[in-house]
Amino acid sequence: MMIPTMFELMMMLLLNKTSLANPVSYSVSHSKGEAEAIETELLRDYKFGQQQLIEIWGQACALAITKAYPLSSLAKKQPTVLVICGPDQNGSIGLVCARHLRMYEYEPTIYHPKRSSQSLHQDFTVQCEKMDIPSLSYLPTEVQLINDAYNLVIDAMLGPDTDCANIKEPYPGILVTLKQIKVPIASVDVPSGWDAEEPSQDGINPEVLISLTAPKKCAVSFSGKHFLAGRFLPYDLQKKYDLNLPDYPGTDCIIEL
């Protein structure tokens, strides 16, 4: 039996670390209908809870932010992050993301364009309030104020279920502001204003996209940093929907594509 030399062991370790750090090629995308079917089966057949899924996704989003924007890389002295949370599931995921970022020593601020009547969303809001995460009462229309105050913006405003042909106020005005800001944007699952089924021609331009479960069709042409959070999916579901998910490195719950 050949015993590797110390040099060979060092090279193997180096190669392994390099492979984990590099993005993985993954070209499979799935429709909005498939994503809805997967979530329905998770809730109905696999007995996942809605709160459980949102917690998994929200923490994964926070971890993706720490990978894309480590504290040491932020331009401003204070590690400030603006999290824009819509009233539906993407907004709840944004609230969980903000809570975990606070634990990771970032300084998130939350903006709710509209308050949600859903009890689960309200619970996540209370959790953020109990952790002294501040909220904005309005979003400044003067873009420079956002550029000066925050290192990045997390877009958890509109999700894959949004009818992009019928977006109502206050969201169109917020999208105009997001198109003008200079700080980077990280979008949750589907960038706000994009159709989940096709790439955007005139939407916001996020620097980072965090796909949940599996990338949607709109992510096919995305050229920025792209993370996937889907390691929790049962193997039978992966096989049924031909997800062909990439191998996640080590014990990570996210992977850069």
Backbone bond lengths (Angstrom), bond angles and torsions (degrees), N, CA, C in turn:
res aa  C-N    CA-C-N  psi(-1)  N-CA   C-N-CA  omega(-1)  CA-C   N-CA-C  phi
1 M - - - 1.470 - - 1.526 109.85 -
2 M 1.345 116.11 126.38 1.457 120.90 -178.10 1.528 109.40 -79.37
3 I 1.318 116.52 128.19 1.459 121.57 177.44 1.526 108.33 -99.43
4 P 1.322 118.99 122.58 1.465 120.30 -178.36 1.524 111.72 -64.24
5 T 1.325 114.77 143.36 1.456 119.86 176.79 1.522 110.00 -72.56
6 M 1.332 116.18 168.39 1.465 120.05 177.97 1.514 110.89 -60.92
7 F 1.343 116.86 -37.87 1.463 120.37 179.50 1.531 110.19 -62.77
8 E 1.356 115.33 -44.88 1.465 119.37 179.98 1.520 111.59 -62.79
9 L 1.343 116.33 -39.40 1.465 119.83 177.42 1.523 111.28 -63.03
10 M 1.333 115.91 -41.83 1.471 119.97 179.17 1.523 110.50 -63.30
11 M 1.335 116.97 -41.54 1.457 120.10 -179.50 1.530 111.33 -66.42
12 M 1.357 115.91 -39.58 1.460 119.21 177.93 1.524 111.05 -62.01
13 L 1.324 116.34 -42.53 1.460 120.74 179.00 1.508 111.23 -64.09
14 L 1.343 116.31 -42.26 1.461 121.46 -179.80 1.518 110.61 -63.33
15 L 1.341 116.37 -44.87 1.454 120.34 -179.67 1.517 111.45 -63.74
16 N 1.331 115.73 -38.83 1.457 119.85 179.21 1.514 111.38 -64.57
17 K 1.330 117.57 -43.83 1.460 121.42 178.75 1.521 110.64 -63.59
18 T 1.348 115.94 -39.97 1.453 119.95 -179.18 1.521 110.89 -63.84
19 S 1.355 115.94 -41.58 1.455 119.23 -178.63 1.520 111.42 -64.93
20 L 1.341 117.35 -33.27 1.458 120.08 179.71 1.518 111.21 -72.96
21 A 1.334 117.04 -28.55 1.458 120.14 -175.76 1.520 112.11 -82.41
22 N 1.351 117.13 -23.05 1.451 120.38 -175.22 1.519 111.16 -84.63
23 P 1.348 117.26 145.91 1.458 119.73 176.01 1.523 111.29 -61.76
24 V 1.331 115.85 151.87 1.455 122.13 -179.32 1.523 109.04 -103.39
25 S 1.328 116.28 137.57 1.457 120.42 177.19 1.525 109.79 -75.00
26 Y 1.342 116.31 127.47 1.467 120.84 -178.66 1.517 107.35 -154.92
27 S 1.323 116.54 111.20 1.464 120.32 -171.47 1.523 113.87 -107.26
28 V 1.359 117.90 0.69 1.464 120.58 -176.82 1.533 109.81 -77.55
29 S 1.309 116.70 136.04 1.461 120.77 174.70 1.525 108.83 -132.99
30 H 1.342 115.33 160.48 1.461 119.27 -174.44 1.524 110.15 -135.07
31 S 1.315 115.09 153.56 1.454 121.03 -176.42 1.521 111.05 -76.51
32 K 1.322 114.19 164.57 1.463 120.37 176.38 1.525 110.25 -61.30
33 G 1.333 116.68 -37.85 1.460 120.47 179.34 1.517 112.54 -63.64
34 E 1.330 116.87 -39.73 1.463 120.39 177.70 1.527 110.58 -65.61
35 A 1.325 116.49 -41.63 1.465 120.37 179.07 1.527 110.57 -61.52
36 E 1.325 116.87 -41.25 1.470 120.88 178.69 1.530 110.61 -65.70
37 A 1.333 116.66 -39.13 1.467 120.51 -179.97 1.522 110.80 -66.15
38 I 1.325 116.68 -40.88 1.467 120.52 178.61 1.525 110.26 -62.32
39 E 1.337 116.05 -45.52 1.464 119.33 -179.81 1.532 111.30 -63.78
40 T 1.326 116.71 -39.35 1.463 120.42 177.91 1.529 111.01 -60.78
41 E 1.326 116.56 -43.53 1.467 119.80 179.69 1.527 111.56 -67.49
42 L 1.328 116.62 -37.95 1.465 119.26 177.15 1.526 110.86 -59.21
43 L 1.333 115.93 -42.15 1.464 120.70 -177.54 1.529 111.93 -76.04
44 R 1.321 116.18 -43.45 1.462 120.36 -172.31 1.535 112.89 -83.37
45 D 1.337 116.04 -48.72 1.469 120.31 -171.08 1.524 113.05 -95.31
46 Y 1.332 116.42 -34.80 1.461 119.81 -177.14 1.531 112.83 -97.98
47 K 1.327 115.39 -2.02 1.460 122.66 173.17 1.531 113.81 60.99
48 F 1.324 115.33 30.59 1.458 118.08 166.80 1.528 107.61 -70.56
49 G 1.321 116.50 152.09 1.454 120.77 174.75 1.518 110.14 -98.85
50 Q 1.333 117.26 152.74 1.464 120.46 179.02 1.527 110.95 -59.67
51 Q 1.325 115.78 -43.44 1.458 119.46 178.57 1.527 111.11 -62.89
52 Q 1.321 116.54 -37.96 1.464 121.53 179.18 1.526 110.89 -62.29
53 L 1.336 117.32 -45.82 1.461 120.72 -179.85 1.527 110.95 -63.86
54 I 1.327 116.20 -44.56 1.468 119.91 -179.57 1.527 110.22 -62.19
55 E 1.322 117.04 -39.47 1.464 120.94 178.54 1.529 110.99 -64.23
56 I 1.337 116.71 -44.08 1.473 120.92 178.33 1.521 110.13 -59.84
57 W 1.323 116.36 -49.85 1.460 120.57 -177.77 1.527 111.86 -65.83
58 G 1.335 116.51 -41.51 1.463 119.46 -178.03 1.519 112.66 -64.27
59 Q 1.335 116.18 -42.56 1.463 118.40 178.36 1.524 110.52 -66.71
60 A 1.335 116.73 -39.03 1.466 119.81 177.96 1.525 110.88 -61.50
61 C 1.334 116.83 -39.36 1.468 120.08 177.59 1.527 110.89 -62.85
62 A 1.326 116.13 -42.61 1.466 119.51 178.48 1.526 111.11 -62.05
63 L 1.326 117.00 -41.38 1.464 120.57 178.61 1.528 110.83 -64.65
64 A 1.332 116.65 -38.47 1.467 119.64 176.97 1.526 110.93 -62.34
65 I 1.328 116.29 -39.64 1.470 119.84 177.74 1.528 110.43 -62.43
66 T 1.336 116.99 -41.08 1.474 118.92 179.70 1.517 111.43 -65.97
67 K 1.336 117.77 -28.56 1.470 121.08 177.24 1.526 110.84 -75.47
68 A 1.325 115.43 -43.44 1.467 119.96 -176.74 1.522 112.28 -76.72
69 Y 1.329 115.91 -34.28 1.476 120.85 -176.41 1.530 109.89 -134.06
70 P 1.325 117.83 72.81 1.474 119.62 178.11 1.526 110.51 -58.73
71 L 1.308 116.06 151.35 1.468 120.42 -179.95 1.521 111.84 -51.68
72 S 1.320 116.17 -39.42 1.469 120.38 -176.68 1.519 112.94 -68.58
73 S 1.337 117.44 -16.54 1.465 120.73 -176.67 1.526 113.27 -94.54
74 L 1.336 117.36 -10.25 1.458 120.12 -174.57 1.521 110.91 -69.65
75 A 1.331 115.43 140.75 1.460 120.93 -173.91 1.521 112.69 -74.73
76 K 1.315 116.43 -32.58 1.461 119.80 -175.54 1.531 110.93 -91.72
77 K 1.329 114.81 156.12 1.463 120.14 -178.54 1.517 110.92 -63.03
78 Q 1.333 117.07 -40.91 1.458 121.34 178.09 1.535 109.03 -92.85
79 P 1.328 118.03 134.76 1.480 120.93 -176.93 1.532 112.53 -80.64
80 T 1.325 115.29 59.92 1.466 121.33 -173.72 1.526 111.97 -79.53
81 V 1.316 115.30 140.31 1.462 122.88 179.41 1.529 108.12 -139.18
82 L 1.332 116.81 132.41 1.457 121.28 175.52 1.522 108.70 -99.86
83 V 1.341 116.81 124.47 1.466 122.15 180.00 1.523 108.31 -112.88
84 I 1.331 116.67 112.94 1.463 121.35 -179.69 1.515 107.94 -95.21
85 C 1.334 116.58 116.55 1.461 122.62 -172.02 1.520 110.93 -115.02
86 G 1.322 116.54 118.76 1.451 121.34 174.25 1.522 111.24 -75.18
87 P 1.331 117.84 179.03 1.465 121.26 -174.30 1.527 114.51 -85.58
88 D 1.338 117.48 -5.59 1.459 120.07 -175.47 1.529 111.26 -106.44
89 Q 1.324 117.07 -157.66 1.466 119.86 -170.93 1.524 112.89 -62.66
90 N 1.339 117.78 -40.19 1.466 118.85 178.28 1.522 111.33 -59.14
91 G 1.331 116.30 -36.67 1.458 120.10 177.73 1.520 112.09 -66.08
92 S 1.330 117.25 -39.35 1.464 120.50 176.52 1.520 110.87 -62.84
93 I 1.333 115.65 -40.51 1.469 119.77 177.06 1.524 109.96 -62.16
94 G 1.330 116.56 -38.86 1.458 120.33 177.13 1.515 112.45 -62.85
95 L 1.331 117.36 -37.80 1.467 121.07 178.13 1.530 111.06 -64.52
96 V 1.336 116.59 -43.71 1.470 120.02 177.21 1.519 110.40 -64.20
97 C 1.327 116.39 -41.04 1.466 120.95 176.63 1.527 110.73 -57.50
98 A 1.332 116.67 -45.68 1.467 120.89 -180.00 1.528 111.01 -61.48
99 R 1.330 116.64 -42.27 1.466 120.42 -179.68 1.531 111.13 -61.96
100 H 1.323 116.44 -43.62 1.466 119.34 179.57 1.533 111.39 -69.71
101 L 1.326 116.95 -37.18 1.469 118.82 176.69 1.523 110.94 -60.90
102 R 1.330 115.89 -36.18 1.473 119.27 176.75 1.525 109.81 -61.30
103 M 1.329 117.43 -40.32 1.462 121.26 178.29 1.519 111.42 -67.46
104 Y 1.344 116.40 -26.37 1.467 120.90 179.54 1.524 111.81 -90.35
105 E 1.330 116.75 13.08 1.467 124.76 172.45 1.525 114.02 76.97
106 Y 1.336 116.90 18.56 1.462 119.70 167.17 1.534 107.95 -84.25
107 E 1.323 116.04 170.04 1.466 120.85 179.55 1.531 109.35 -121.07
108 P 1.340 116.71 81.34 1.466 119.52 -178.69 1.524 112.45 -76.89
109 T 1.310 114.95 149.60 1.459 123.84 167.95 1.515 106.96 -126.46
110 I 1.321 116.48 138.59 1.465 121.05 -175.70 1.525 109.74 -105.99
111 Y 1.328 114.85 140.06 1.461 119.84 170.89 1.524 108.75 -124.90
112 H 1.335 116.17 122.57 1.462 122.90 175.22 1.528 108.55 -101.90
113 P 1.327 119.92 106.45 1.474 119.13 173.86 1.524 111.80 -60.52
114 K 1.352 115.58 -36.69 1.467 121.64 175.37 1.518 108.19 -140.51
115 R 1.310 116.13 136.72 1.458 120.39 176.27 1.532 109.43 -75.83
116 S 1.312 115.89 142.65 1.444 121.06 -178.38 1.526 110.65 -93.23
117 S 1.343 115.59 146.95 1.464 121.09 175.74 1.532 111.47 -91.93
118 Q 1.338 117.07 -4.05 1.466 120.23 -178.12 1.533 109.82 -74.23
119 S 1.325 115.83 132.29 1.466 120.26 -175.15 1.530 111.65 -63.73
120 L 1.331 117.45 -35.66 1.460 120.45 -179.79 1.523 110.56 -65.68
121 H 1.321 116.13 -43.72 1.459 121.28 177.61 1.533 110.46 -61.46
122 Q 1.307 115.99 -41.60 1.459 120.45 178.67 1.526 111.35 -64.67
123 D 1.333 116.89 -37.41 1.467 120.29 176.93 1.521 111.16 -62.23
124 F 1.327 116.57 -44.36 1.466 120.19 178.81 1.529 110.76 -64.15
125 T 1.317 116.41 -35.09 1.463 120.26 177.37 1.527 110.65 -63.89
126 V 1.337 116.48 -44.20 1.467 120.86 178.53 1.533 110.37 -61.04
127 Q 1.317 117.17 -41.51 1.466 120.42 178.71 1.526 110.93 -57.99
128 C 1.338 116.40 -41.94 1.468 119.98 178.27 1.521 111.08 -66.75
129 E 1.321 116.43 -41.19 1.462 120.15 178.84 1.525 111.06 -62.65
130 K 1.331 116.77 -39.44 1.462 121.10 -179.92 1.526 111.85 -67.70
131 M 1.334 116.39 -19.68 1.459 120.59 177.09 1.521 111.69 -97.22
132 D 1.351 115.33 14.37 1.473 121.89 176.77 1.521 112.98 59.94
133 I 1.330 116.28 34.45 1.466 120.37 173.91 1.528 107.20 -85.44
134 P 1.318 118.06 119.26 1.464 120.12 -175.78 1.526 112.65 -73.17
135 S 1.326 115.56 160.10 1.465 122.65 176.53 1.520 109.34 -125.99
136 L 1.331 115.86 146.08 1.456 121.47 173.69 1.527 109.67 -88.07
137 S 1.303 116.58 141.58 1.463 120.33 175.91 1.528 110.66 -82.85
138 Y 1.324 117.54 -20.88 1.466 121.94 176.64 1.520 108.36 -156.23
139 L 1.322 116.24 159.04 1.462 121.54 177.26 1.521 108.66 -96.19
140 P 1.326 117.97 123.61 1.471 119.20 -179.81 1.529 111.02 -59.04
141 T 1.314 116.25 135.08 1.467 119.75 175.16 1.521 110.71 -83.33
142 E 1.329 116.53 -16.96 1.467 120.46 175.72 1.537 107.80 -80.28
143 V 1.306 115.26 106.91 1.457 121.83 -170.75 1.523 112.40 -58.05
144 Q 1.320 116.45 -36.41 1.467 119.87 -175.59 1.525 112.00 -63.17
145 L 1.318 117.34 -28.69 1.462 120.10 177.65 1.524 110.64 -63.29
146 I 1.325 116.79 -39.27 1.469 121.12 177.53 1.524 109.92 -69.52
147 N 1.327 116.32 -44.18 1.467 120.22 179.20 1.523 111.87 -59.18
148 D 1.325 116.15 -38.24 1.467 120.27 -177.41 1.526 112.53 -77.15
149 A 1.322 117.25 -28.91 1.465 119.98 -171.42 1.518 113.77 -91.19
150 Y 1.356 118.22 -26.54 1.464 119.99 -169.67 1.524 112.03 -128.96
151 N 1.327 114.63 150.20 1.463 120.75 175.46 1.526 112.11 -80.74
152 L 1.312 116.45 -31.28 1.461 121.55 178.51 1.519 109.79 -161.33
153 V 1.324 114.75 165.90 1.463 122.38 177.41 1.524 107.97 -119.98
154 I 1.335 116.50 131.71 1.455 121.80 173.79 1.520 107.92 -100.32
155 D 1.319 115.26 120.69 1.460 122.68 -177.23 1.524 109.21 -94.76
156 A 1.336 115.68 99.39 1.473 122.37 174.30 1.522 108.44 -121.33
157 M 1.316 115.25 42.35 1.462 120.40 -169.09 1.529 111.96 -92.29
158 L 1.330 117.16 -62.16 1.463 121.77 -178.60 1.531 108.68 -114.56
159 G 1.298 116.94 137.30 1.455 120.31 -175.64 1.516 113.21 -106.08
160 P 1.323 116.75 -167.72 1.473 121.33 -176.77 1.520 114.10 -65.62
161 D 1.334 118.16 -18.54 1.471 120.67 -178.41 1.521 113.16 -84.98
162 T 1.320 117.14 -3.26 1.462 120.77 -175.84 1.525 111.54 -69.77
163 D 1.320 116.32 135.26 1.463 122.23 172.48 1.527 107.88 -84.15
164 C 1.323 115.09 101.59 1.472 119.27 -172.48 1.524 112.77 -67.05
165 A 1.316 117.02 -17.72 1.466 119.88 178.29 1.516 111.83 -84.34
166 N 1.312 116.03 -5.34 1.468 118.96 -175.43 1.531 110.67 -139.58
167 I 1.322 116.94 48.89 1.463 121.59 178.64 1.534 108.51 -82.70
168 K 1.314 116.25 125.50 1.462 120.88 -175.47 1.524 111.35 -105.73
169 E 1.318 114.65 159.80 1.467 120.11 178.36 1.529 110.24 -58.76
170 P 1.338 115.48 146.20 1.462 128.12 12.87 1.523 114.72 -91.22
171 Y 1.330 117.98 8.00 1.462 119.99 -169.57 1.533 114.87 -69.03
172 P 1.343 120.93 -39.91 1.463 118.56 177.65 1.530 113.16 -57.40
173 G 1.335 116.51 -40.56 1.463 119.74 178.86 1.524 112.22 -65.47
174 I 1.328 116.33 -38.04 1.472 120.26 178.44 1.530 110.13 -66.89
175 L 1.341 116.67 -39.71 1.463 120.04 178.47 1.530 111.17 -62.44
176 V 1.319 116.67 -37.92 1.475 120.30 176.45 1.527 109.86 -60.17
177 T 1.328 116.37 -44.30 1.473 120.17 178.82 1.525 110.84 -63.83
178 L 1.333 117.60 -43.46 1.465 120.54 -178.10 1.529 112.27 -65.71
179 K 1.319 117.01 -28.68 1.462 119.87 177.07 1.522 112.01 -69.75
180 Q 1.343 116.40 -20.17 1.462 120.50 -173.75 1.520 113.91 -100.20
181 I 1.320 117.82 -19.46 1.468 119.08 -175.55 1.525 110.80 -68.54
182 K 1.329 115.12 154.86 1.467 121.47 -178.56 1.531 112.19 -98.28
183 V 1.334 117.75 -23.90 1.468 119.11 179.65 1.524 108.46 -71.42
184 P 1.329 117.84 152.56 1.467 119.97 -177.45 1.517 112.94 -66.79
185 I 1.332 114.52 152.45 1.460 122.53 176.39 1.523 108.52 -115.20
186 A 1.331 116.52 136.07 1.463 122.18 171.82 1.519 107.41 -116.43
187 S 1.323 117.63 121.24 1.459 122.31 -175.67 1.522 111.23 -102.13
188 V 1.331 114.85 143.22 1.462 122.32 179.10 1.526 109.63 -93.69
189 D 1.311 117.19 115.45 1.468 127.09 172.88 1.520 113.67 69.20
190 V 1.324 117.24 -63.56 1.464 122.22 177.69 1.524 107.87 -135.30
191 P 1.340 118.55 123.39 1.469 118.79 178.95 1.522 111.39 -56.74
192 S 1.317 116.53 137.87 1.465 121.13 -178.73 1.521 110.81 -57.70
193 G 1.320 114.57 131.82 1.461 120.22 -178.79 1.515 113.71 93.12
194 W 1.332 117.20 -10.34 1.462 120.49 177.44 1.526 110.05 -88.63
195 D 1.326 115.98 147.85 1.457 121.58 168.55 1.531 107.47 -80.36
196 A 1.339 117.30 129.35 1.464 120.30 -177.38 1.523 112.59 -62.02
197 E 1.343 117.22 -19.23 1.466 120.98 -174.15 1.516 114.11 -92.66
198 E 1.330 117.63 -12.61 1.467 118.15 -177.14 1.522 110.53 -154.41
199 P 1.344 116.91 152.76 1.470 120.49 -179.48 1.523 111.36 -60.85
200 S 1.318 114.73 148.86 1.464 120.26 -178.67 1.521 110.97 -79.36
201 Q 1.325 115.03 140.49 1.460 120.82 175.39 1.527 111.46 -97.65
202 D 1.342 115.38 -25.10 1.460 118.39 -173.78 1.526 110.94 -145.68
203 G 1.332 116.99 38.21 1.458 119.90 -178.93 1.518 111.64 -103.12
204 I 1.327 115.24 -169.13 1.454 119.11 174.99 1.528 108.77 -68.80
205 N 1.310 115.66 164.02 1.465 120.47 -175.13 1.529 109.53 -122.35
206 P 1.340 117.57 80.39 1.470 119.08 -178.27 1.523 112.27 -68.46
207 E 1.300 114.81 149.68 1.464 120.79 176.00 1.524 110.58 -84.36
208 V 1.345 115.98 -27.70 1.462 122.41 -178.90 1.529 108.93 -130.63
209 L 1.335 115.61 139.01 1.460 121.77 173.51 1.526 108.29 -124.69
210 I 1.326 116.35 131.01 1.466 121.79 178.82 1.519 107.46 -113.58
211 S 1.329 116.74 101.25 1.460 121.43 -179.95 1.527 109.75 -80.48
212 L 1.327 115.40 139.46 1.455 121.22 -179.35 1.527 109.63 -106.06
213 T 1.305 116.67 131.82 1.470 125.30 -179.27 1.520 111.18 71.59
214 A 1.328 117.73 -64.38 1.465 123.01 176.11 1.527 107.65 -154.80
215 P 1.352 118.48 150.61 1.464 120.16 179.76 1.520 111.70 -61.89
216 K 1.315 116.00 140.98 1.448 121.48 175.85 1.533 109.19 -84.33
217 K 1.326 116.42 167.04 1.460 120.60 -175.56 1.527 112.36 -60.99
218 C 1.334 117.27 -30.15 1.466 119.91 -178.66 1.522 112.15 -66.90
219 A 1.350 116.84 -16.27 1.465 120.15 -176.87 1.522 113.02 -84.51
220 V 1.329 117.29 -4.54 1.464 120.74 -173.68 1.530 112.07 -57.06
221 S 1.327 116.33 -43.02 1.464 119.72 -176.36 1.521 113.05 -98.86
222 F 1.349 117.31 8.88 1.459 119.57 -178.80 1.524 109.70 -66.30
223 S 1.326 116.91 131.17 1.466 120.89 -172.87 1.528 113.40 -110.56
224 G 1.344 117.48 -0.58 1.460 119.13 179.67 1.519 111.45 -87.63
225 K 1.341 116.70 -162.74 1.460 121.39 175.81 1.528 108.54 -71.55
226 H 1.320 115.95 128.19 1.462 120.05 -174.00 1.520 108.76 -126.03
227 F 1.328 116.00 119.87 1.461 121.46 179.13 1.523 109.21 -112.34
228 L 1.328 115.55 151.27 1.457 122.13 177.37 1.523 109.53 -123.17
229 A 1.337 115.26 132.38 1.462 121.50 176.35 1.529 107.81 -119.43
230 G 1.324 116.92 97.00 1.454 119.36 -177.68 1.508 113.80 -153.98
231 R 1.340 116.09 18.74 1.451 118.76 -173.79 1.530 113.19 -69.77
232 F 1.292 118.21 -18.94 1.464 121.71 -175.76 1.527 112.80 -78.18
233 L 1.332 118.39 -9.10 1.462 120.96 -172.75 1.522 112.00 -67.11
234 P 1.331 118.22 130.32 1.467 121.00 176.19 1.529 110.93 -58.34
235 Y 1.333 116.39 145.46 1.467 120.88 -175.34 1.524 112.23 -62.49
236 D 1.325 117.50 -34.92 1.465 119.55 179.86 1.525 111.30 -62.67
237 L 1.335 116.77 -38.22 1.462 119.86 177.55 1.525 110.88 -69.26
238 Q 1.322 116.61 -40.18 1.465 119.94 177.44 1.528 110.40 -57.50
239 K 1.333 115.58 -43.66 1.460 120.38 -178.70 1.524 111.17 -69.86
240 K 1.319 117.61 -43.45 1.466 121.97 -177.76 1.518 111.71 -58.34
241 Y 1.336 116.75 -41.14 1.464 120.54 -176.63 1.524 113.14 -100.80
242 D 1.335 116.92 13.66 1.475 121.75 177.12 1.528 111.74 50.55
243 L 1.319 116.11 46.42 1.460 119.26 -176.86 1.525 112.19 -71.62
244 N 1.334 116.39 -33.87 1.474 120.12 179.35 1.529 111.55 48.23
245 L 1.317 116.12 49.43 1.455 120.72 -176.26 1.531 110.38 -64.46
246 P 1.320 116.84 145.71 1.470 119.92 178.89 1.525 110.75 -69.25
247 D 1.315 115.64 164.38 1.462 121.05 176.91 1.526 109.41 -77.42
248 Y 1.311 115.83 121.11 1.463 120.24 179.47 1.530 108.94 -77.18
249 P 1.316 117.34 141.31 1.472 119.74 -178.78 1.523 112.20 -74.75
250 G 1.328 116.10 136.76 1.454 121.12 174.44 1.509 112.65 52.93
251 T 1.337 115.35 -125.65 1.467 121.03 177.66 1.527 111.59 -107.40
252 D 1.321 117.76 16.89 1.471 121.55 -177.41 1.529 110.53 -66.49
253 C 1.333 115.71 144.86 1.466 120.54 175.71 1.520 111.69 -99.89
254 I 1.336 117.77 1.26 1.459 122.95 175.37 1.518 109.00 -131.70
255 I 1.323 115.02 159.35 1.459 120.33 176.33 1.509 108.36 -144.31
256 E 1.334 116.77 142.18 1.449 120.60 176.57 1.520 109.00 -88.96
257 L 1.329 114.93 128.03 1.463 120.69 -177.61 1.526 111.14 -92.67
